[in-house]
Amino acid sequence: MSAATISLLGVVVAAVIAASAAVMGPLVLQRRKDRVEERRHLQETTARSMDLVNEAGVHCREWLLYLVRALRDAEAGRAIDVSEFDEKCQALRFAAEDAFARTSHAGYELSDSGLADTLRDMEAQVRESLLRAAPPEDLARLRTEATGFFTPRAVVRLRMLDEVSHHRTPTDPLAGTPFAQRRPPRP
């Protein structure tokens, strides 16, 4: 092989390498940028979903805590104004129901669930007990029932957070809890 052929071959190989680098370099960079953007978007979506789930958990807990406190006060013989109870419950219920509705953005349907029904039913029972000035033993029974909902409520929240944080498809977080089935309102 002559020196001219070797030189020409070297120039062609160098040109191919340079052309490949000119085309592949920006493509690799763009792919890397796309992956970074996808990761950032996934992290933002996960953070938003976790915030929605946590917010629903907080509002649910506030509502339930208020019901338990009202029962405890009534048990202790403290007078509770029903109109104040209604006003406070309405604000807590609206906040919880709004937060439940927003969990649909994380893939969960809680606004028309057994959890929401249970809390609405519990509120109605507490209100009825306050109106009829129920005896302390009835109030204690109702308070025990309401207090028993704290652990399952936490389980529901933790299930949702686990699915969201691990990017799993949402399942029914109420399964296996007292909220799994919708409860008909008590007469």
C-alpha positions as CSV (number, residue, x, y, z in Angstrom):
1,M,0.0,0.0,0.0
2,S,1.3,3.4,-0.9
3,A,1.8,6.3,1.4
4,A,-0.9,8.2,-0.5
5,T,-3.5,5.4,0.0
6,I,-2.6,5.2,3.7
7,S,-2.9,9.0,4.1
8,L,-6.2,9.0,2.2
9,L,-7.5,6.1,4.3
10,G,-6.4,7.9,7.5
11,V,-8.2,11.1,6.3
12,V,-11.4,9.1,5.5
13,V,-11.4,7.3,8.9
14,A,-10.7,10.6,10.7
15,A,-13.6,12.2,8.8
16,V,-15.9,9.3,9.7
17,I,-14.9,9.6,13.4
18,A,-15.4,13.4,13.4
19,A,-18.8,13.1,11.7
20,S,-19.9,10.4,14.1
21,A,-18.8,12.5,17.0
22,A,-20.6,15.6,15.6
23,V,-23.8,13.6,15.2
24,M,-23.6,11.3,18.3
25,G,-22.3,13.9,20.7
26,P,-25.4,16.0,20.7
27,L,-27.7,13.0,20.6
28,V,-26.1,11.5,23.7
29,L,-26.3,14.9,25.4
30,Q,-29.9,15.2,24.5
31,R,-30.7,11.7,25.8
32,R,-28.9,12.6,29.1
33,K,-30.9,15.8,29.4
34,D,-34.1,13.9,28.7
35,R,-33.4,11.4,31.4
36,V,-32.6,14.1,33.9
37,E,-35.8,15.9,33.0
38,E,-37.8,12.7,33.3
39,R,-36.3,12.0,36.7
40,R,-37.0,15.5,37.9
41,H,-40.6,15.3,36.7
42,L,-41.1,11.9,38.4
43,Q,-39.7,13.4,41.7
44,E,-42.0,16.4,41.4
45,T,-45.0,14.2,40.7
46,T,-44.1,11.9,43.6
47,A,-43.6,14.8,46.0
48,R,-47.0,16.3,44.9
49,S,-48.7,13.0,45.4
50,M,-47.1,12.5,48.8
51,D,-48.3,16.0,49.8
52,L,-51.8,15.2,48.7
53,V,-51.9,11.9,50.7
54,N,-50.3,13.5,53.8
55,E,-52.8,16.4,53.6
56,A,-55.7,14.0,53.5
57,G,-54.3,12.1,56.4
58,V,-53.9,15.3,58.5
59,H,-57.4,16.6,57.8
60,C,-58.9,13.2,58.5
61,R,-57.0,13.0,61.8
62,E,-58.0,16.5,62.8
63,W,-61.7,15.7,62.2
64,L,-61.5,12.4,64.2
65,L,-59.5,14.1,67.0
66,Y,-62.2,16.8,67.3
67,L,-64.9,14.1,67.5
68,V,-63.0,12.3,70.3
69,R,-62.4,15.5,72.2
70,A,-66.0,16.5,72.0
71,L,-67.0,13.0,73.4
72,R,-64.4,13.3,76.1
73,D,-65.7,16.8,77.1
74,A,-69.3,15.5,77.2
75,E,-68.2,12.5,79.2
76,A,-66.6,14.8,81.8
77,G,-69.9,16.7,82.0
78,R,-68.7,19.8,80.2
79,A,-71.5,21.5,78.2
80,I,-71.0,21.5,74.5
81,D,-73.0,23.9,72.4
82,V,-74.3,21.9,69.4
83,S,-74.3,24.8,67.0
84,E,-70.5,25.4,67.8
85,F,-70.0,21.7,67.4
86,D,-71.8,21.8,64.0
87,E,-69.8,24.8,62.9
88,K,-66.4,23.3,63.8
89,C,-67.3,19.9,62.4
90,Q,-68.5,21.5,59.1
91,A,-65.1,23.2,58.7
92,L,-63.2,20.0,59.5
93,R,-65.4,17.9,57.3
94,F,-65.1,20.2,54.3
95,A,-61.3,20.4,54.7
96,A,-61.1,16.5,54.9
97,E,-63.5,15.9,52.1
98,D,-61.7,18.4,49.9
99,A,-58.4,16.7,50.7
100,F,-60.0,13.3,50.0
101,A,-61.1,14.6,46.6
102,R,-57.7,15.8,45.8
103,T,-56.1,12.4,46.4
104,S,-57.7,11.4,43.1
105,H,-54.7,13.3,41.5
106,A,-52.5,10.7,43.2
107,G,-54.7,7.8,41.9
108,Y,-56.9,7.3,45.0
109,E,-60.7,7.7,45.3
110,L,-61.4,8.6,48.9
111,S,-64.1,11.2,48.7
112,D,-66.9,8.6,48.3
113,S,-65.2,5.8,50.3
114,G,-65.8,3.8,53.4
115,L,-63.4,6.1,55.2
116,A,-65.4,9.2,54.4
117,D,-68.7,7.4,55.2
118,T,-67.3,6.2,58.5
119,L,-66.2,9.7,59.6
120,R,-69.5,11.2,58.5
121,D,-71.4,8.5,60.4
122,M,-69.3,9.0,63.5
123,E,-69.9,12.8,63.4
124,A,-73.7,12.2,63.1
125,Q,-73.5,9.8,66.1
126,V,-71.5,12.3,68.2
127,R,-74.0,15.0,67.3
128,E,-77.0,12.9,68.2
129,S,-75.3,11.9,71.5
130,L,-74.8,15.6,72.3
131,L,-78.3,16.5,71.4
132,R,-79.9,13.9,73.6
133,A,-77.4,14.3,76.4
134,A,-76.4,10.7,76.3
135,P,-75.3,9.0,79.5
136,P,-71.5,8.8,80.1
137,E,-71.4,5.0,79.4
138,D,-72.8,5.6,75.9
139,L,-70.4,8.4,75.3
140,A,-67.5,6.2,76.5
141,R,-68.5,3.4,74.1
142,L,-68.7,5.9,71.2
143,R,-65.4,7.4,72.1
144,T,-63.8,4.0,72.2
145,E,-65.2,3.3,68.8
146,A,-63.9,6.6,67.4
147,T,-60.5,6.1,69.0
148,G,-60.3,2.7,67.4
149,F,-60.2,4.4,63.9
150,F,-56.9,6.1,64.5
151,T,-54.7,3.0,63.7
152,P,-56.6,1.9,60.6
153,R,-56.5,5.5,59.3
154,A,-52.8,5.5,59.8
155,V,-52.5,2.2,58.0
156,V,-54.4,3.6,55.0
157,R,-52.2,6.7,54.8
158,L,-49.0,4.6,55.1
159,R,-50.2,2.2,52.3
160,M,-50.8,5.1,50.0
161,L,-47.4,6.7,50.8
162,D,-45.7,3.4,50.2
163,E,-47.3,3.0,46.8
164,V,-46.6,6.6,45.8
165,S,-43.0,6.7,47.0
166,H,-42.2,3.4,45.2
167,H,-44.1,4.5,42.0
168,R,-46.5,1.6,42.2
169,T,-49.9,1.6,40.6
170,P,-52.4,2.7,43.3
171,T,-54.5,-0.1,44.8
172,D,-57.4,0.1,47.3
173,P,-55.7,1.4,50.5
174,L,-58.9,0.6,52.5
175,A,-58.7,-3.1,51.9
176,G,-58.5,-5.1,55.2
177,T,-59.5,-2.1,57.3
178,P,-62.8,-1.2,59.0
179,F,-63.2,1.3,56.1
180,A,-63.1,-1.4,53.4
181,Q,-66.8,-1.4,52.9
182,R,-69.1,1.5,52.6
183,R,-71.2,1.8,55.7
184,P,-74.8,2.7,55.3
185,P,-75.8,5.6,57.5
186,R,-77.3,4.7,60.9
187,P,-81.0,5.6,61.3
